Amino acid sequence: MKPIRNPDSAPGDWYVDTACIDCGASRNVAPNLIVERNGKSVFARQPTTPDERLAAWRAVLMCPTASVRSETKQPRPQATIFPQQITEGVWRCGFNARSSFGAHSYFAARSSGNLLVDSPRFSTELLKWFEDAGGIVHILLSHQDDVADAAKYAERFGARVWIHHDDRSAAPHATNLLEGESARPIAPGLVAIPVPGHTRGSVVYLLDDRVLFAGDSLAWSMREQDLVAFRDACWYSWSALIASLAKLADYRFEWLLPGHGWAAHFAAEEMNARLRALVIRMREG
C-alpha cells in the first residue's frame, strides 16, 4: 500500500507519512517539532522559524524511509544541513540507512586520519563533503546492525574497516577484527572497547577521553532524562551488557553519541556518576 499522510501529523504543509518505522531519528534532529504518537513520528506543529525549517529539512535528509515531506515541496535552504557539527571535530552524518533501522553515524576529523563511525547510506552529497574534509582512513563499526553502506565508503576512500570478530559476518569486507573483551588502541587518541551485550560483538569507541561513540549499547533518554540501555533491543545478553557498562565506567568521557536515542553532554564526573547509577538500576532489575 502506498504511504499516505499520517493523520496524527499536525495540519499544514509539513507531515510524516505512514511508511515511518518509528526509528526516532527525525525526532533527534527536530526535537519538539517532530514527536512520537501512536508508535510513529509525526509533526506536533508546523515549523515557523528559520531554525525550525532547517530542523525539518534535517529530518527530511535523516529519515531512512523518506517519510518526512511537505505538500508544497518546500525549497531546500542554502545552509549546510548535513553533516551537522555536534562538538569540535565531530559531526553527525545524517542520511540514515533503513538497513540500520535509522541509526546515526558520525564523522570525526583527525590529523592522523579521519574517522567514520558506523555508516550512513551512500550519498553523493556526503561523498563530496568527506572528500573535501580529507577522506576517510578508518571506518569504525560498533556492531553488526549498523554496517549499512560501509563497504562502499571503504572502497571509495581505501579505508580500513574495523569490527569485532563476533559480529564479523555483517562486514565480510572488514580489514581489521577486534578480538576478546580487552580495550585496544586503534589510532592516536582512539580506543576500541568491546562491550558485549546488545550483540556479542558490540564495541564502543572512545576519542580523546572526551567523546564516546556508543552504538546501541548506551544512550540518553529524553523521557527519563537520564542514561539508558535498551533491554527490549538486547539481542545477545542483558547480564553481559550490565557487566560491560560497569567496566565502561572506568573510562572518562563528556560526550555520548549513540546509534539510537539522544546524544548527551555533561562534565566527565557527572557522566560517570550517571553511568554508575544506571548500572545499579540495571542490576536491580
KAMOVEN-V741819 format. One record per residue. RES is the residue in one letter. OMEGA is omega in radians with two decimals (NA if undefined). BURIAL is b if it has 9 or more other C-alpha atoms within 8 Angstrom, else e. Layout:
res->RES omega->OMEGA burial->BURIAL
res->RES omega->OMEGA burial->BURIAL
This chain:
res->M omega->-3.13 burial->e
res->K omega->3.12 burial->e
res->P omega->3.09 burial->e
res->I omega->3.11 burial->e
res->R omega->3.08 burial->b
res->N omega->-3.10 burial->b
res->P omega->3.08 burial->e
res->D omega->3.08 burial->e
res->S omega->3.14 burial->b
res->A omega->3.09 burial->b
res->P omega->3.11 burial->e
res->G omega->-2.99 burial->e
res->D omega->-3.07 burial->e
res->W omega->3.13 burial->b
res->Y omega->3.00 burial->b
res->V omega->-3.09 burial->b
res->D omega->-3.01 burial->b
res->T omega->3.06 burial->b
res->A omega->3.13 burial->e
res->C omega->3.12 burial->b
res->I omega->3.12 burial->e
res->D omega->3.08 burial->e
res->C omega->3.10 burial->b
res->G omega->-3.04 burial->b
res->A omega->-3.12 burial->b
res->S omega->3.11 burial->b
res->R omega->-3.14 burial->b
res->N omega->-3.11 burial->b
res->V omega->3.09 burial->b
res->A omega->-3.07 burial->b
res->P omega->-3.13 burial->e
res->N omega->3.07 burial->e
res->L omega->3.06 burial->b
res->I omega->-3.07 burial->b
res->V omega->3.09 burial->b
res->E omega->3.02 burial->b
res->R omega->3.10 burial->e
res->N omega->3.05 burial->e
res->G omega->3.10 burial->e
res->K omega->2.99 burial->b
res->S omega->3.13 burial->b
res->V omega->3.00 burial->b
res->F omega->3.07 burial->b
res->A omega->3.11 burial->b
res->R omega->3.14 burial->b
res->Q omega->3.07 burial->b
res->P omega->-3.11 burial->b
res->T omega->-3.10 burial->e
res->T omega->3.07 burial->e
res->P omega->3.14 burial->e
res->D omega->3.13 burial->e
res->E omega->3.09 burial->b
res->R omega->3.06 burial->b
res->L omega->3.10 burial->b
res->A omega->3.10 burial->b
res->A omega->3.11 burial->b
res->W omega->3.04 burial->b
res->R omega->3.12 burial->b
res->A omega->3.09 burial->b
res->V omega->-3.07 burial->b
res->L omega->3.11 burial->b
res->M omega->-2.92 burial->b
res->C omega->-3.10 burial->b
res->P omega->3.13 burial->b
res->T omega->-3.14 burial->e
res->A omega->-3.06 burial->e
res->S omega->-3.13 burial->b
res->V omega->-2.95 burial->b
res->R omega->2.96 burial->b
res->S omega->-3.12 burial->b
res->E omega->-3.06 burial->e
res->T omega->-3.13 burial->e
res->K omega->-3.10 burial->e
res->Q omega->3.09 burial->e
res->P omega->-3.13 burial->e
res->R omega->3.12 burial->e
res->P omega->-3.12 burial->e
res->Q omega->-3.11 burial->e
res->A omega->3.06 burial->e
res->T omega->-3.10 burial->e
res->I omega->3.04 burial->e
res->F omega->-0.12 burial->b
res->P omega->-3.09 burial->b
res->Q omega->-3.11 burial->b
res->Q omega->3.13 burial->b
res->I omega->3.09 burial->e
res->T omega->-3.07 burial->e
res->E omega->3.06 burial->e
res->G omega->-3.07 burial->e
res->V omega->-3.12 burial->b
res->W omega->2.94 burial->b
res->R omega->-2.99 burial->b
res->C omega->-2.96 burial->b
res->G omega->3.14 burial->b
res->F omega->-3.08 burial->b
res->N omega->-3.03 burial->b
res->A omega->3.08 burial->b
res->R omega->-3.14 burial->e
res->S omega->3.07 burial->e
res->S omega->-3.09 burial->b
res->F omega->3.06 burial->b
res->G omega->-3.11 burial->b
res->A omega->3.09 burial->b
res->H omega->2.99 burial->b
res->S omega->-2.99 burial->b
res->Y omega->3.07 burial->b
res->F omega->3.08 burial->b
res->A omega->3.11 burial->b
res->A omega->-3.09 burial->b
res->R omega->3.09 burial->e
res->S omega->3.14 burial->e
res->S omega->-3.14 burial->e
res->G omega->-3.06 burial->b
res->N omega->-3.06 burial->b
res->L omega->2.91 burial->b
res->L omega->-3.10 burial->b
res->V omega->-2.92 burial->b
res->D omega->-2.97 burial->b
res->S omega->2.93 burial->b
res->P omega->2.98 burial->b
res->R omega->-3.07 burial->b
res->F omega->-3.05 burial->b
res->S omega->3.11 burial->e
res->T omega->3.11 burial->e
res->E omega->3.09 burial->e
res->L omega->-3.12 burial->b
res->L omega->3.14 burial->b
res->K omega->3.14 burial->e
res->W omega->3.12 burial->e
res->F omega->3.11 burial->b
res->E omega->-3.14 burial->e
res->D omega->-3.14 burial->e
res->A omega->3.10 burial->e
res->G omega->3.08 burial->e
res->G omega->-3.11 burial->b
res->I omega->3.12 burial->b
res->V omega->-3.12 burial->b
res->H omega->2.95 burial->b
res->I omega->-3.03 burial->b
res->L omega->-3.10 burial->b
res->L omega->-3.06 burial->b
res->S omega->3.12 burial->b
res->H omega->-2.97 burial->b
res->Q omega->-3.04 burial->b
res->D omega->-2.90 burial->e
res->D omega->-3.12 burial->b
res->V omega->3.10 burial->b
res->A omega->-3.05 burial->b
res->D omega->-3.13 burial->b
res->A omega->-3.10 burial->b
res->A omega->-3.13 burial->e
res->K omega->3.10 burial->e
res->Y omega->3.12 burial->b
res->A omega->3.14 burial->b
res->E omega->-3.10 burial->e
res->R omega->-3.03 burial->e
res->F omega->-3.09 burial->b
res->G omega->-3.04 burial->e
res->A omega->2.96 burial->b
res->R omega->-3.10 burial->b
res->V omega->-3.10 burial->b
res->W omega->3.01 burial->b
res->I omega->3.11 burial->b
res->H omega->3.14 burial->b
res->H omega->-3.07 burial->b
res->D omega->3.08 burial->e
res->D omega->-2.99 burial->b
res->R omega->-3.10 burial->b
res->S omega->-3.14 burial->e
res->A omega->-3.10 burial->e
res->A omega->3.14 burial->b
res->P omega->3.12 burial->e
res->H omega->-3.09 burial->e
res->A omega->3.14 burial->b
res->T omega->-3.07 burial->e
res->N omega->-3.13 burial->e
res->L omega->3.02 burial->b
res->L omega->-3.05 burial->b
res->E omega->3.01 burial->e
res->G omega->-3.08 burial->e
res->E omega->3.14 burial->e
res->S omega->3.08 burial->e
res->A omega->-3.10 burial->e
res->R omega->3.01 burial->e
res->P omega->3.13 burial->b
res->I omega->-3.12 burial->e
res->A omega->3.13 burial->e
res->P omega->3.11 burial->e
res->G omega->-3.07 burial->b
res->L omega->-3.13 burial->b
res->V omega->3.01 burial->b
res->A omega->-3.09 burial->b
res->I omega->3.09 burial->b
res->P omega->-3.14 burial->b
res->V omega->-3.12 burial->b
res->P omega->-3.13 burial->b
res->G omega->3.09 burial->b
res->H omega->2.86 burial->b
res->T omega->-3.14 burial->b
res->R omega->-3.08 burial->b
res->G omega->3.14 burial->b
res->S omega->-3.13 burial->b
res->V omega->2.91 burial->b
res->V omega->-3.11 burial->b
res->Y omega->-3.08 burial->b
res->L omega->-3.07 burial->b
res->L omega->3.04 burial->b
res->D omega->-3.09 burial->e
res->D omega->-3.05 burial->b
res->R omega->-3.07 burial->b
res->V omega->3.08 burial->b
res->L omega->3.02 burial->b
res->F omega->-2.85 burial->b
res->A omega->-3.08 burial->b
res->G omega->3.13 burial->b
res->D omega->-3.09 burial->b
res->S omega->-3.03 burial->b
res->L omega->-3.14 burial->b
res->A omega->3.00 burial->b
res->W omega->3.09 burial->b
res->S omega->3.06 burial->b
res->M omega->-3.13 burial->e
res->R omega->-3.12 burial->e
res->E omega->-3.04 burial->e
res->Q omega->-3.13 burial->e
res->D omega->3.04 burial->e
res->L omega->3.13 burial->b
res->V omega->2.90 burial->b
res->A omega->-2.99 burial->e
res->F omega->-3.12 burial->b
res->R omega->-3.11 burial->e
res->D omega->3.07 burial->e
res->A omega->3.11 burial->e
res->C omega->-2.94 burial->b
res->W omega->-3.09 burial->e
res->Y omega->-3.05 burial->b
res->S omega->3.08 burial->b
res->W omega->3.13 burial->b
res->S omega->3.09 burial->e
res->A omega->3.12 burial->b
res->L omega->3.09 burial->b
res->I omega->3.14 burial->b
res->A omega->-3.14 burial->e
res->S omega->-3.13 burial->b
res->L omega->3.06 burial->b
res->A omega->3.10 burial->b
res->K omega->3.14 burial->e
res->L omega->3.13 burial->e
res->A omega->3.07 burial->b
res->D omega->-3.10 burial->e
res->Y omega->-3.12 burial->e
res->R omega->2.99 burial->b
res->F omega->-3.10 burial->b
res->E omega->-3.14 burial->b
res->W omega->3.02 burial->b
res->L omega->-3.13 burial->b
res->L omega->-3.04 burial->b
res->P omega->2.99 burial->b
res->G omega->3.06 burial->b
res->H omega->-3.11 burial->b
res->G omega->-3.02 burial->b
res->W omega->3.00 burial->b
res->A omega->3.12 burial->b
res->A omega->3.10 burial->b
res->H omega->3.08 burial->e
res->F omega->2.93 burial->b
res->A omega->-3.04 burial->e
res->A omega->-3.11 burial->b
res->E omega->3.13 burial->e
res->E omega->3.11 burial->e
res->M omega->-3.13 burial->b
res->N omega->3.14 burial->b
res->A omega->3.12 burial->e
res->R omega->3.12 burial->b
res->L omega->3.12 burial->b
res->R omega->3.10 burial->b
res->A omega->3.08 burial->e
res->L omega->3.13 burial->b
res->V omega->3.10 burial->b
res->I omega->3.12 burial->e
res->R omega->3.13 burial->e
res->M omega->3.14 burial->e
res->R omega->-3.11 burial->e
res->E omega->3.00 burial->e
res->G omega->NA burial->e
